[in-house]
């Protein structure tokens, strides 16, 4: 059964740990993340970008796959299925398809329009018991064609959005999607501290979790970050393991070309990456 992310994130905020959001791109990804969460007794959030939603044949297909998998694999830990960086239309489509959590990224709108659209979604999500993530200050880098420079959010604007009754808030603190460049200045903890002070008990979200040093991750959690998004790191580990399998010629041995064998090393690599992150975030045995 899918659950809203509200309870798991409130517990994380109070317990000073973070729940990982791991983006899914196909069946292997989803299965690897769910099995790892179950093995580690950790709550988990499955993230779906709008691009990945199209790739996997629409939101209803994804809901069917995830629900079927939870049942078949006997997954008992809390699982939220979450739209990542959703447009207003995308958020509504995911609500209708049966997602248990959505993100509306209104960070590129003027603050008044971000507030108006977020307010509408707060009302809809409250009625249906769905968790809602909002964003202030765009996250840098590129994700599915959405490019941002890694701005820092205005703490006062963060308070305005938090006060609308959203479940969680993504605030730009110099973080970016994808690989971090060599000249990256690091996370801005002064801004994070100010946002945390203004938003109180609101669980904060850190996007672009790949490549942020461990000490920065831990410090961010201590300052109120309760959800951390990971996508690129799983993609890199999956690609490296698949490359090693093919370069070793294993796809040419026996039935090594069978996709179940060809994709197995990548599947195990994702499990290892997710385990490492759950241990770092402190969510193990918090289900």
C-alpha angles and dihedrals in degrees: 000000000000119000135194114260091232100095096039091051095045088053090047093050092049092044095046097239133106135235115226122234108206116189117231124216103170144347095289092053093049095046093048093051095045093048092048092049090051093047091050094040089234131147112240142194119212109210124207122187119206089249092053088046091059091044092054093051100261140312096285091056089052094048090050093049095047095045091047091049094049088054097043095045092043093235110184102169117098111275124187121192106212136187109228120216093348126187117228090260092044092052091052091048091052092048089054092046094055105261111158094214137024139190121215109198104202093154093115092056124084107270092253092057092043088054094047095050093041091051091055091051093046089058094048094045094047092055092050098039093242122145118237129207120198130190135218122185112017120265113238130241127040129299119172091335094313107123125192134169100227099257125182116245123238107250091216091054088048089056091050091055094041090053090059088075102256116160097231139003131222110204125183111241099165094291122138139195120249125013117350115239120240091251095053110140096214131239118323103235094178089062092043090051092050092048091048091051092051096044099044113188094007111125108238124215128220114204123195095040093166113102099007107134116252095244090055091049091052093047091049090052090050088055095054107280106144102166126047123188121220125181114125093055092057090047092051094048092046092050094046093051092047091048091051091051093051095041089053087056093239092138088064095052117091109309093341089130091068104115090229088062097034093054097039097089091050090048091054090046091056090049090053092048093048091048091051091050095046089052091049093047092049097235097125112122091005096111 
